[in-house]
């Protein structure tokens, strides 16, 4: 932010985020809608939206975050920079205190390292450690160094003093593309690296680790995790792989808009054929949705609507969020289908992908945990069609001569 922009903003600042809404160009109504949406995303009852609002508005006790980069492409950070609700500046200036990040830190060299050590001394036991990228173990981890230290050395120095850790992206969660055969650097994810090194919290207890796989990880899964922590002062419920259930609790296959075509046996046989052009199921083209847990169909990517996620634009799911699938299975290899039983409520069959969605519709879709509401909306449309048909039949019978 330049000096003139900062000076224009300064008079409007107050103790709460709501005092700054006009400066950000956000109406109070939109702010409340966002709080309601994030409450639903987290799987919390709507009566807790007041607590979410309070957590969003309170700026005096922002949690400290130390963000480390290891073997990665910075795609997760780049994705976070493009988030729009909230924007990255809202996250960094109002929701958390990002004390260290090699990508976003203004300082460099010795000043950057001093900022890291100052934050460690001040926030021992109270900061959140975010790791982006895999940890190389082969040859002592020499394939990645920051300030002449390997990732293992940095984890030994920093991780024991964190309150919790977040592995953002598939690389940090389980090794990602670097761990694909032949894995020349011996890359592993953060949980495995901590286990092998025997790293625990300074008091000897286990360090809680949240994994947010994806390549890149959705920025809203990170934002929702942070807001959950701010609201309830604890980390969200996770599955056996450390993934938050609100984001990774359902198969992509079960929430895909092409699922009805799968159940009806309508498959694209090759790219560009009639079935592919009509939006039929991409299973035979190698879609990994039937074995990948993520909320991509519900929240999409890029905040531009128009089915902006791989399957929505006609490409099979790569399975990037699933360990042992993305970067390990061939693109054309067909997925293992966990279940072929159709759900009780279908999403609407979508065969057109032109245009976009309204801001309100995007907010609704982005506010659902795992996309369950998408099914309900599809069922609602079918009920409307049945009702319309029934009305037409009744009207026709009434007009018939007696």
Secondary structure, DSSP 8 states (H G I E B T S, - for coil): --HHHHHHHHTT--SBGGGGHHHHT--HHHHHHHHHHHHHHTT--GGGHHHHHHHHHB-TT-EEEEEEE-BS-SHHHHHHHT-BTTBHHHIIIIIEEEEEETTT-S--HHHHHHHHHHHHHHSTTTEEEEEESBEE-GGGGTT-EETTEEHHHHHHHHGGGEEEEEEESHHHHH-GGGGSTT-TT-EE-HHHHHHHHT---TTSS---EEEE--TT--HHHHHHHHHHHHHHSS---B-TTSBBHHHHSSBHHHH-TTHHHHHHT-B--STTSHHHHTT-B-GGGT--GGG-B--HHHH-STT--TT-STGGGT-----TTSTTTTTTS-TTS----S-----SS---------S---HHHHHHHHTSSTTHHHHHHHHHHHHHHHHHHHHHHHHHHHHS--
